[in-house]
């Protein structure tokens, strides 16, 4: 059963990333930007920071250290 629990953790991180992708895309669409880099809040945006954290967590599955590719 531990393997099933680990699989559920992967799903949790991937689902959160999917949610964050939709939020970032929605923000970009609202501002008519193709990329966050066109926005004047690029470096201070909390949504973008949350998205970056979600990407990291989906790659590391919540562990600190290496990534699973």
mmCIF file of the N, C-alpha and C atoms, coordinates in Angstrom:
data_MODEL
# 
_entry.id   MODEL 
# 
loop_
_atom_site.group_PDB 
_atom_site.id 
_atom_site.type_symbol 
_atom_site.label_atom_id 
_atom_site.label_alt_id 
_atom_site.label_comp_id 
_atom_site.label_asym_id 
_atom_site.label_entity_id 
_atom_site.label_seq_id 
_atom_site.pdbx_PDB_ins_code 
_atom_site.Cartn_x 
_atom_site.Cartn_y 
_atom_site.Cartn_z 
_atom_site.occupancy 
_atom_site.B_iso_or_equiv 
_atom_site.pdbx_formal_charge 
_atom_site.auth_seq_id 
_atom_site.auth_comp_id 
_atom_site.auth_asym_id 
_atom_site.auth_atom_id 
_atom_site.pdbx_PDB_model_num 
ATOM 1   N N  . UNK A 1 1  ? 0.786  -1.209 0.000   1.00 0.00 ? 1  UNK A N  1 
ATOM 2   C CA . UNK A 1 1  ? 0.000  0.000  0.000   1.00 0.00 ? 1  UNK A CA 1 
ATOM 3   C C  . UNK A 1 1  ? 0.836  1.287  0.000   1.00 0.00 ? 1  UNK A C  1 
ATOM 4   N N  . UNK A 1 2  ? 2.044  1.300  0.526   1.00 0.00 ? 2  UNK A N  1 
ATOM 5   C CA . UNK A 1 2  ? 2.815  2.543  0.512   1.00 0.00 ? 2  UNK A CA 1 
ATOM 6   C C  . UNK A 1 2  ? 3.002  3.097  -0.905  1.00 0.00 ? 2  UNK A C  1 
ATOM 7   N N  . UNK A 1 3  ? 3.124  2.226  -1.906  1.00 0.00 ? 3  UNK A N  1 
ATOM 8   C CA . UNK A 1 3  ? 3.291  2.678  -3.277  1.00 0.00 ? 3  UNK A CA 1 
ATOM 9   C C  . UNK A 1 3  ? 2.044  3.425  -3.762  1.00 0.00 ? 3  UNK A C  1 
ATOM 10  N N  . UNK A 1 4  ? 0.844  2.937  -3.384  1.00 0.00 ? 4  UNK A N  1 
ATOM 11  C CA . UNK A 1 4  ? -0.404 3.615  -3.747  1.00 0.00 ? 4  UNK A CA 1 
ATOM 12  C C  . UNK A 1 4  ? -0.472 4.992  -3.105  1.00 0.00 ? 4  UNK A C  1 
ATOM 13  N N  . UNK A 1 5  ? -0.038 5.096  -1.855  1.00 0.00 ? 5  UNK A N  1 
ATOM 14  C CA . UNK A 1 5  ? -0.044 6.385  -1.158  1.00 0.00 ? 5  UNK A CA 1 
ATOM 15  C C  . UNK A 1 5  ? 0.889  7.357  -1.866  1.00 0.00 ? 5  UNK A C  1 
ATOM 16  N N  . UNK A 1 6  ? 2.052  6.893  -2.287  1.00 0.00 ? 6  UNK A N  1 
ATOM 17  C CA . UNK A 1 6  ? 3.001  7.746  -3.009  1.00 0.00 ? 6  UNK A CA 1 
ATOM 18  C C  . UNK A 1 6  ? 2.393  8.209  -4.329  1.00 0.00 ? 6  UNK A C  1 
ATOM 19  N N  . UNK A 1 7  ? 1.647  7.326  -5.005  1.00 0.00 ? 7  UNK A N  1 
ATOM 20  C CA . UNK A 1 7  ? 0.997  7.672  -6.268  1.00 0.00 ? 7  UNK A CA 1 
ATOM 21  C C  . UNK A 1 7  ? -0.046 8.774  -6.043  1.00 0.00 ? 7  UNK A C  1 
ATOM 22  N N  . UNK A 1 8  ? -0.798 8.706  -4.948  1.00 0.00 ? 8  UNK A N  1 
ATOM 23  C CA . UNK A 1 8  ? -1.788 9.733  -4.632  1.00 0.00 ? 8  UNK A CA 1 
ATOM 24  C C  . UNK A 1 8  ? -1.114 11.073 -4.404  1.00 0.00 ? 8  UNK A C  1 
ATOM 25  N N  . UNK A 1 9  ? 0.055  11.065 -3.771  1.00 0.00 ? 9  UNK A N  1 
ATOM 26  C CA . UNK A 1 9  ? 0.801  12.309 -3.563  1.00 0.00 ? 9  UNK A CA 1 
ATOM 27  C C  . UNK A 1 9  ? 1.177  12.927 -4.898  1.00 0.00 ? 9  UNK A C  1 
ATOM 28  N N  . UNK A 1 10 ? 1.623  12.127 -5.842  1.00 0.00 ? 10 UNK A N  1 
ATOM 29  C CA . UNK A 1 10 ? 1.960  12.631 -7.170  1.00 0.00 ? 10 UNK A CA 1 
ATOM 30  C C  . UNK A 1 10 ? 0.739  13.299 -7.777  1.00 0.00 ? 10 UNK A C  1 
ATOM 31  N N  . UNK A 1 11 ? -0.395 12.649 -7.689  1.00 0.00 ? 11 UNK A N  1 
ATOM 32  C CA . UNK A 1 11 ? -1.613 13.197 -8.255  1.00 0.00 ? 11 UNK A CA 1 
ATOM 33  C C  . UNK A 1 11 ? -1.964 14.537 -7.620  1.00 0.00 ? 11 UNK A C  1 
ATOM 34  N N  . UNK A 1 12 ? -1.787 14.652 -6.317  1.00 0.00 ? 12 UNK A N  1 
ATOM 35  C CA . UNK A 1 12 ? -2.107 15.890 -5.604  1.00 0.00 ? 12 UNK A CA 1 
ATOM 36  C C  . UNK A 1 12 ? -1.266 17.040 -6.144  1.00 0.00 ? 12 UNK A C  1 
ATOM 37  N N  . UNK A 1 13 ? 0.019  16.827 -6.318  1.00 0.00 ? 13 UNK A N  1 
ATOM 38  C CA . UNK A 1 13 ? 0.902  17.889 -6.800  1.00 0.00 ? 13 UNK A CA 1 
ATOM 39  C C  . UNK A 1 13 ? 0.608  18.233 -8.256  1.00 0.00 ? 13 UNK A C  1 
ATOM 40  N N  . UNK A 1 14 ? 0.334  17.225 -9.056  1.00 0.00 ? 14 UNK A N  1 
ATOM 41  C CA . UNK A 1 14 ? 0.032  17.465 -10.461 1.00 0.00 ? 14 UNK A CA 1 
ATOM 42  C C  . UNK A 1 14 ? -1.300 18.179 -10.630 1.00 0.00 ? 14 UNK A C  1 
ATOM 43  N N  . UNK A 1 15 ? -2.294 17.839 -9.823  1.00 0.00 ? 15 UNK A N  1 
ATOM 44  C CA . UNK A 1 15 ? -3.585 18.522 -9.880  1.00 0.00 ? 15 UNK A CA 1 
ATOM 45  C C  . UNK A 1 15 ? -3.447 19.987 -9.483  1.00 0.00 ? 15 UNK A C  1 
ATOM 46  N N  . UNK A 1 16 ? -2.647 20.247 -8.469  1.00 0.00 ? 16 UNK A N  1 
ATOM 47  C CA . UNK A 1 16 ? -2.420 21.635 -8.051  1.00 0.00 ? 16 UNK A CA 1 
ATOM 48  C C  . UNK A 1 16 ? -1.717 22.414 -9.161  1.00 0.00 ? 16 UNK A C  1 
ATOM 49  N N  . UNK A 1 17 ? -0.757 21.801 -9.820  1.00 0.00 ? 17 UNK A N  1 
ATOM 50  C CA . UNK A 1 17 ? -0.078 22.461 -10.932 1.00 0.00 ? 17 UNK A CA 1 
ATOM 51  C C  . UNK A 1 17 ? -1.063 22.771 -12.050 1.00 0.00 ? 17 UNK A C  1 
ATOM 52  N N  . UNK A 1 18 ? -1.919 21.830 -12.388 1.00 0.00 ? 18 UNK A N  1 
ATOM 53  C CA . UNK A 1 18 ? -2.930 22.066 -13.423 1.00 0.00 ? 18 UNK A CA 1 
ATOM 54  C C  . UNK A 1 18 ? -3.808 23.265 -13.062 1.00 0.00 ? 18 UNK A C  1 
ATOM 55  N N  . UNK A 1 19 ? -4.192 23.343 -11.794 1.00 0.00 ? 19 UNK A N  1 
ATOM 56  C CA . UNK A 1 19 ? -5.008 24.462 -11.320 1.00 0.00 ? 19 UNK A CA 1 
ATOM 57  C C  . UNK A 1 19 ? -4.255 25.790 -11.455 1.00 0.00 ? 19 UNK A C  1 
ATOM 58  N N  . UNK A 1 20 ? -2.989 25.779 -11.108 1.00 0.00 ? 20 UNK A N  1 
ATOM 59  C CA . UNK A 1 20 ? -2.192 27.004 -11.187 1.00 0.00 ? 20 UNK A CA 1 
ATOM 60  C C  . UNK A 1 20 ? -1.975 27.426 -12.638 1.00 0.00 ? 20 UNK A C  1 
ATOM 61  N N  . UNK A 1 21 ? -1.805 26.473 -13.530 1.00 0.00 ? 21 UNK A N  1 
ATOM 62  C CA . UNK A 1 21 ? -1.645 26.793 -14.953 1.00 0.00 ? 21 UNK A CA 1 
ATOM 63  C C  . UNK A 1 21 ? -2.888 27.531 -15.453 1.00 0.00 ? 21 UNK A C  1 
ATOM 64  N N  . UNK A 1 22 ? -4.054 27.038 -15.087 1.00 0.00 ? 22 UNK A N  1 
ATOM 65  C CA . UNK A 1 22 ? -5.300 27.687 -15.510 1.00 0.00 ? 22 UNK A CA 1 
ATOM 66  C C  . UNK A 1 22 ? -5.406 29.103 -14.950 1.00 0.00 ? 22 UNK A C  1 
ATOM 67  N N  . UNK A 1 23 ? -5.006 29.289 -13.696 1.00 0.00 ? 23 UNK A N  1 
ATOM 68  C CA . UNK A 1 23 ? -5.061 30.621 -13.089 1.00 0.00 ? 23 UNK A CA 1 
ATOM 69  C C  . UNK A 1 23 ? -4.109 31.593 -13.784 1.00 0.00 ? 23 UNK A C  1 
ATOM 70  N N  . UNK A 1 24 ? -2.901 31.148 -14.081 1.00 0.00 ? 24 UNK A N  1 
ATOM 71  C CA . UNK A 1 24 ? -1.927 32.002 -14.759 1.00 0.00 ? 24 UNK A CA 1 
ATOM 72  C C  . UNK A 1 24 ? -2.411 32.325 -16.175 1.00 0.00 ? 24 UNK A C  1 
ATOM 73  N N  . UNK A 1 25 ? -2.918 31.327 -16.883 1.00 0.00 ? 25 UNK A N  1 
ATOM 74  C CA . UNK A 1 25 ? -3.424 31.562 -18.234 1.00 0.00 ? 25 UNK A CA 1 
ATOM 75  C C  . UNK A 1 25 ? -4.603 32.532 -18.220 1.00 0.00 ? 25 UNK A C  1 
ATOM 76  N N  . UNK A 1 26 ? -5.461 32.418 -17.235 1.00 0.00 ? 26 UNK A N  1 
ATOM 77  C CA . UNK A 1 26 ? -6.595 33.323 -17.112 1.00 0.00 ? 26 UNK A CA 1 
ATOM 78  C C  . UNK A 1 26 ? -6.119 34.765 -16.886 1.00 0.00 ? 26 UNK A C  1 
ATOM 79  N N  . UNK A 1 27 ? -5.153 34.929 -16.033 1.00 0.00 ? 27 UNK A N  1 
ATOM 80  C CA . UNK A 1 27 ? -4.584 36.254 -15.773 1.00 0.00 ? 27 UNK A CA 1 
ATOM 81  C C  . UNK A 1 27 ? -3.962 36.825 -17.046 1.00 0.00 ? 27 UNK A C  1 
ATOM 82  N N  . UNK A 1 28 ? -3.207 36.012 -17.742 1.00 0.00 ? 28 UNK A N  1 
ATOM 83  C CA . UNK A 1 28 ? -2.592 36.460 -19.002 1.00 0.00 ? 28 UNK A CA 1 
ATOM 84  C C  . UNK A 1 28 ? -3.658 36.863 -20.012 1.00 0.00 ? 28 UNK A C  1 
ATOM 85  N N  . UNK A 1 29 ? -4.717 36.071 -20.123 1.00 0.00 ? 29 UNK A N  1 
ATOM 86  C CA . UNK A 1 29 ? -5.800 36.386 -21.054 1.00 0.00 ? 29 UNK A CA 1 
ATOM 87  C C  . UNK A 1 29 ? -6.496 37.691 -20.669 1.00 0.00 ? 29 UNK A C  1 
ATOM 88  N N  . UNK A 1 30 ? -6.741 37.885 -19.364 1.00 0.00 ? 30 UNK A N  1 
ATOM 89  C CA . UNK A 1 30 ? -7.388 39.115 -18.888 1.00 0.00 ? 30 UNK A CA 1 
ATOM 90  C C  . UNK A 1 30 ? -6.580 40.351 -19.249 1.00 0.00 ? 30 UNK A C  1 
ATOM 91  N N  . UNK A 1 31 ? -5.263 40.201 -19.263 1.00 0.00 ? 31 UNK A N  1 
ATOM 92  C CA . UNK A 1 31 ? -4.364 41.335 -19.542 1.00 0.00 ? 31 UNK A CA 1 
ATOM 93  C C  . UNK A 1 31 ? -3.905 41.373 -20.997 1.00 0.00 ? 31 UNK A C  1 
ATOM 94  N N  . UNK A 1 32 ? -4.404 40.430 -21.804 1.00 0.00 ? 32 UNK A N  1 
ATOM 95  C CA . UNK A 1 32 ? -3.999 40.321 -23.214 1.00 0.00 ? 32 UNK A CA 1 
ATOM 96  C C  . UNK A 1 32 ? -2.492 40.142 -23.382 1.00 0.00 ? 32 UNK A C  1 
ATOM 97  N N  . UNK A 1 33 ? -1.899 39.313 -22.529 1.00 0.00 ? 33 UNK A N  1 
ATOM 98  C CA . UNK A 1 33 ? -0.475 38.999 -22.606 1.00 0.00 ? 33 UNK A CA 1 
ATOM 99  C C  . UNK A 1 33 ? -0.315 37.543 -23.036 1.00 0.00 ? 33 UNK A C  1 
ATOM 100 N N  . UNK A 1 34 ? 0.688  37.282 -23.850 1.00 0.00 ? 34 UNK A N  1 
ATOM 101 C CA . UNK A 1 34 ? 1.016  35.909 -24.232 1.00 0.00 ? 34 UNK A CA 1 
ATOM 102 C C  . UNK A 1 34 ? 1.943  35.271 -23.202 1.00 0.00 ? 34 UNK A C  1 
ATOM 103 N N  . UNK A 1 35 ? 2.529  36.098 -22.334 1.00 0.00 ? 35 UNK A N  1 
ATOM 104 C CA . UNK A 1 35 ? 3.503  35.630 -21.353 1.00 0.00 ? 35 UNK A CA 1 
ATOM 105 C C  . UNK A 1 35 ? 3.484  36.550 -20.139 1.00 0.00 ? 35 UNK A C  1 
ATOM 106 N N  . UNK A 1 36 ? 3.847  36.004 -18.992 1.00 0.00 ? 36 UNK A N  1 
ATOM 107 C CA . UNK A 1 36 ? 3.942  36.827 -17.788 1.00 0.00 ? 36 UNK A CA 1 
ATOM 108 C C  . UNK A 1 36 ? 5.044  37.885 -17.899 1.00 0.00 ? 36 UNK A C  1 
ATOM 109 N N  . UNK A 1 37 ? 6.040  37.613 -18.703 1.00 0.00 ? 37 UNK A N  1 
ATOM 110 C CA . UNK A 1 37 ? 7.174  38.537 -18.797 1.00 0.00 ? 37 UNK A CA 1 
ATOM 111 C C  . UNK A 1 37 ? 6.778  39.902 -19.364 1.00 0.00 ? 37 UNK A C  1 
ATOM 112 N N  . UNK A 1 38 ? 5.640  39.988 -20.031 1.00 0.00 ? 38 UNK A N  1 
ATOM 113 C CA . UNK A 1 38 ? 5.163  41.269 -20.568 1.00 0.00 ? 38 UNK A CA 1 
ATOM 114 C C  . UNK A 1 38 ? 4.507  42.135 -19.490 1.00 0.00 ? 38 UNK A C  1 
ATOM 115 N N  . UNK A 1 39 ? 4.225  41.562 -18.345 1.00 0.00 ? 39 UNK A N  1 
ATOM 116 C CA . UNK A 1 39 ? 3.515  42.255 -17.272 1.00 0.00 ? 39 UNK A CA 1 
ATOM 117 C C  . UNK A 1 39 ? 4.474  43.081 -16.418 1.00 0.00 ? 39 UNK A C  1 
ATOM 118 N N  . UNK A 1 40 ? 4.019  44.265 -15.990 1.00 0.00 ? 40 UNK A N  1 
ATOM 119 C CA . UNK A 1 40 ? 4.864  45.116 -15.148 1.00 0.00 ? 40 UNK A CA 1 
ATOM 120 C C  . UNK A 1 40 ? 5.007  44.571 -13.729 1.00 0.00 ? 40 UNK A C  1 
ATOM 121 N N  . UNK A 1 41 ? 4.196  43.584 -13.354 1.00 0.00 ? 41 UNK A N  1 
ATOM 122 C CA . UNK A 1 41 ? 4.287  42.952 -12.033 1.00 0.00 ? 41 UNK A CA 1 
ATOM 123 C C  . UNK A 1 41 ? 5.038  41.623 -12.077 1.00 0.00 ? 41 UNK A C  1 
ATOM 124 N N  . UNK A 1 42 ? 5.751  41.382 -13.162 1.00 0.00 ? 42 UNK A N  1 
ATOM 125 C CA . UNK A 1 42 ? 6.426  40.108 -13.416 1.00 0.00 ? 42 UNK A CA 1 
ATOM 126 C C  . UNK A 1 42 ? 7.225  39.604 -12.212 1.00 0.00 ? 42 UNK A C  1 
ATOM 127 N N  . UNK A 1 43 ? 8.045  40.444 -11.617 1.00 0.00 ? 43 UNK A N  1 
ATOM 128 C CA . UNK A 1 43 ? 8.915  39.996 -10.524 1.00 0.00 ? 43 UNK A CA 1 
ATOM 129 C C  . UNK A 1 43 ? 8.226  39.989 -9.163  1.00 0.00 ? 43 UNK A C  1 
ATOM 130 N N  . UNK A 1 44 ? 7.140  40.733 -9.009  1.00 0.00 ? 44 UNK A N  1 
ATOM 131 C CA . UNK A 1 44 ? 6.489  40.826 -7.706  1.00 0.00 ? 44 UNK A CA 1 
ATOM 132 C C  . UNK A 1 44 ? 5.141  40.107 -7.647  1.00 0.00 ? 44 UNK A C  1 
ATOM 133 N N  . UNK A 1 45 ? 4.762  39.408 -8.704  1.00 0.00 ? 45 UNK A N  1 
ATOM 134 C CA . UNK A 1 45 ? 3.451  38.772 -8.791  1.00 0.00 ? 45 UNK A CA 1 
ATOM 135 C C  . UNK A 1 45 ? 3.366  37.548 -7.873  1.00 0.00 ? 45 UNK A C  1 
ATOM 136 N N  . UNK A 1 46 ? 2.378  37.560 -6.978  1.00 0.00 ? 46 UNK A N  1 
ATOM 137 C CA . UNK A 1 46 ? 2.207  36.425 -6.066  1.00 0.00 ? 46 UNK A CA 1 
ATOM 138 C C  . UNK A 1 46 ? 1.643  35.205 -6.798  1.00 0.00 ? 46 UNK A C  1 
ATOM 139 N N  . UNK A 1 47 ? 0.788  35.427 -7.796  1.00 0.00 ? 47 UNK A N  1 
ATOM 140 C CA . UNK A 1 47 ? 0.248  34.311 -8.570  1.00 0.00 ? 47 UNK A CA 1 
ATOM 141 C C  . UNK A 1 47 ? 1.368  33.583 -9.305  1.00 0.00 ? 47 UNK A C  1 
ATOM 142 N N  . UNK A 1 48 ? 2.261  34.344 -9.909  1.00 0.00 ? 48 UNK A N  1 
ATOM 143 C CA . UNK A 1 48 ? 3.396  33.739 -10.613 1.00 0.00 ? 48 UNK A CA 1 
ATOM 144 C C  . UNK A 1 48 ? 4.298  32.983 -9.634  1.00 0.00 ? 48 UNK A C  1 
ATOM 145 N N  . UNK A 1 49 ? 4.515  33.541 -8.452  1.00 0.00 ? 49 UNK A N  1 
ATOM 146 C CA . UNK A 1 49 ? 5.337  32.871 -7.435  1.00 0.00 ? 49 UNK A CA 1 
ATOM 147 C C  . UNK A 1 49 ? 4.688  31.558 -6.998  1.00 0.00 ? 49 UNK A C  1 
ATOM 148 N N  . UNK A 1 50 ? 3.369  31.555 -6.842  1.00 0.00 ? 50 UNK A N  1 
ATOM 149 C CA . UNK A 1 50 ? 2.647  30.330 -6.480  1.00 0.00 ? 50 UNK A CA 1 
ATOM 150 C C  . UNK A 1 50 ? 2.746  29.301 -7.607  1.00 0.00 ? 50 UNK A C  1 
ATOM 151 N N  . UNK A 1 51 ? 2.682  29.772 -8.845  1.00 0.00 ? 51 UNK A N  1 
ATOM 152 C CA . UNK A 1 51 ? 2.815  28.877 -9.998  1.00 0.00 ? 51 UNK A CA 1 
ATOM 153 C C  . UNK A 1 51 ? 4.207  28.237 -10.022 1.00 0.00 ? 51 UNK A C  1 
ATOM 154 N N  . UNK A 1 52 ? 5.229  29.036 -9.814  1.00 0.00 ? 52 UNK A N  1 
ATOM 155 C CA . UNK A 1 52 ? 6.608  28.515 -9.802  1.00 0.00 ? 52 UNK A CA 1 
ATOM 156 C C  . UNK A 1 52 ? 6.764  27.478 -8.703  1.00 0.00 ? 52 UNK A C  1 
ATOM 157 N N  . UNK A 1 53 ? 6.185  27.742 -7.531  1.00 0.00 ? 53 UNK A N  1 
ATOM 158 C CA . UNK A 1 53 ? 6.253  26.779 -6.431  1.00 0.00 ? 53 UNK A CA 1 
ATOM 159 C C  . UNK A 1 53 ? 5.514  25.491 -6.795  1.00 0.00 ? 53 UNK A C  1 
ATOM 160 N N  . UNK A 1 54 ? 4.382  25.621 -7.477  1.00 0.00 ? 54 UNK A N  1 
ATOM 161 C CA . UNK A 1 54 ? 3.621  24.440 -7.900  1.00 0.00 ? 54 UNK A CA 1 
ATOM 162 C C  . UNK A 1 54 ? 4.415  23.607 -8.906  1.00 0.00 ? 54 UNK A C  1 
ATOM 163 N N  . UNK A 1 55 ? 5.140  24.274 -9.811  1.00 0.00 ? 55 UNK A N  1 
ATOM 164 C CA . UNK A 1 55 ? 5.991  23.560 -10.768 1.00 0.00 ? 55 UNK A CA 1 
ATOM 165 C C  . UNK A 1 55 ? 7.068  22.793 -10.011 1.00 0.00 ? 55 UNK A C  1 
ATOM 166 N N  . UNK A 1 56 ? 7.739  23.469 -9.098  1.00 0.00 ? 56 UNK A N  1 
ATOM 167 C CA . UNK A 1 56 ? 8.789  22.822 -8.302  1.00 0.00 ? 56 UNK A CA 1 
ATOM 168 C C  . UNK A 1 56 ? 8.225  21.622 -7.538  1.00 0.00 ? 56 UNK A C  1 
ATOM 169 N N  . UNK A 1 57 ? 7.076  21.817 -6.880  1.00 0.00 ? 57 UNK A N  1 
ATOM 170 C CA . UNK A 1 57 ? 6.491  20.729 -6.092  1.00 0.00 ? 57 UNK A CA 1 
ATOM 171 C C  . UNK A 1 57 ? 6.062  19.563 -6.966  1.00 0.00 ? 57 UNK A C  1 
ATOM 172 N N  . UNK A 1 58 ? 5.570  19.838 -8.169  1.00 0.00 ? 58 UNK A N  1 
ATOM 173 C CA . UNK A 1 58 ? 5.163  18.740 -9.039  1.00 0.00 ? 58 UNK A CA 1 
ATOM 174 C C  . UNK A 1 58 ? 6.368  17.944 -9.523  1.00 0.00 ? 58 UNK A C  1 
ATOM 175 N N  . UNK A 1 59 ? 7.494  18.616 -9.663  1.00 0.00 ? 59 UNK A N  1 
ATOM 176 C CA . UNK A 1 59 ? 8.709  17.924 -10.096 1.00 0.00 ? 59 UNK A CA 1 
ATOM 177 C C  . UNK A 1 59 ? 9.351  17.153 -8.946  1.00 0.00 ? 59 UNK A C  1 
ATOM 178 N N  . UNK A 1 60 ? 9.311  17.722 -7.748  1.00 0.00 ? 60 UNK A N  1 
ATOM 179 C CA . UNK A 1 60 ? 9.984  17.088 -6.614  1.00 0.00 ? 60 UNK A CA 1 
ATOM 180 C C  . UNK A 1 60 ? 9.023  16.253 -5.769  1.00 0.00 ? 60 UNK A C  1 
ATOM 181 N N  . UNK A 1 61 ? 7.733  16.323 -6.079  1.00 0.00 ? 61 UNK A N  1 
ATOM 182 C CA . UNK A 1 61 ? 6.695  15.625 -5.326  1.00 0.00 ? 61 UNK A CA 1 
ATOM 183 C C  . UNK A 1 61 ? 6.735  15.979 -3.853  1.00 0.00 ? 61 UNK A C  1 
ATOM 184 N N  . UNK A 1 62 ? 7.065  17.241 -3.554  1.00 0.00 ? 62 UNK A N  1 
ATOM 185 C CA . UNK A 1 62 ? 7.062  17.725 -2.187  1.00 0.00 ? 62 UNK A CA 1 
ATOM 186 C C  . UNK A 1 62 ? 8.336  17.467 -1.415  1.00 0.00 ? 62 UNK A C  1 
ATOM 187 N N  . UNK A 1 63 ? 9.254  16.704 -1.988  1.00 0.00 ? 63 UNK A N  1 
ATOM 188 C CA . UNK A 1 63 ? 10.521 16.436 -1.315  1.00 0.00 ? 63 UNK A CA 1 
ATOM 189 C C  . UNK A 1 63 ? 11.497 17.566 -1.590  1.00 0.00 ? 63 UNK A C  1 
ATOM 190 N N  . UNK A 1 64 ? 12.395 17.794 -0.674  1.00 0.00 ? 64 UNK A N  1 
ATOM 191 C CA . UNK A 1 64 ? 13.474 18.721 -0.961  1.00 0.00 ? 64 UNK A CA 1 
ATOM 192 C C  . UNK A 1 64 ? 14.589 17.947 -1.636  1.00 0.00 ? 64 UNK A C  1 
ATOM 193 N N  . UNK A 1 65 ? 15.279 18.583 -2.516  1.00 0.00 ? 65 UNK A N  1 
ATOM 194 C CA . UNK A 1 65 ? 16.371 17.893 -3.202  1.00 0.00 ? 65 UNK A CA 1 
ATOM 195 C C  . UNK A 1 65 ? 16.059 17.659 -4.655  1.00 0.00 ? 65 UNK A C  1 
ATOM 196 N N  . UNK A 1 66 ? 16.333 16.464 -5.143  1.00 0.00 ? 66 UNK A N  1 
ATOM 197 C CA . UNK A 1 66 ? 16.268 16.146 -6.561  1.00 0.00 ? 66 UNK A CA 1 
ATOM 198 C C  . UNK A 1 66 ? 14.871 16.096 -7.142  1.00 0.00 ? 66 UNK A C  1 
ATOM 199 N N  . UNK A 1 67 ? 14.814 15.916 -8.448  1.00 0.00 ? 67 UNK A N  1 
ATOM 200 C CA . UNK A 1 67 ? 13.565 15.864 -9.181  1.00 0.00 ? 67 UNK A CA 1 
ATOM 201 C C  . UNK A 1 67 ? 13.380 14.496 -9.818  1.00 0.00 ? 67 UNK A C  1 
ATOM 202 N N  . UNK A 1 68 ? 12.124 14.131 -10.090 1.00 0.00 ? 68 UNK A N  1 
ATOM 203 C CA . UNK A 1 68 ? 11.805 12.919 -10.853 1.00 0.00 ? 68 UNK A CA 1 
ATOM 204 C C  . UNK A 1 68 ? 11.466 13.345 -12.255 1.00 0.00 ? 68 UNK A C  1 
ATOM 205 N N  . UNK A 1 69 ? 12.178 12.821 -13.239 1.00 0.00 ? 69 UNK A N  1 
ATOM 206 C CA . UNK A 1 69 ? 11.874 13.138 -14.639 1.00 0.00 ? 69 UNK A CA 1 
ATOM 207 C C  . UNK A 1 69 ? 11.460 11.892 -15.362 1.00 0.00 ? 69 UNK A C  1 
# 
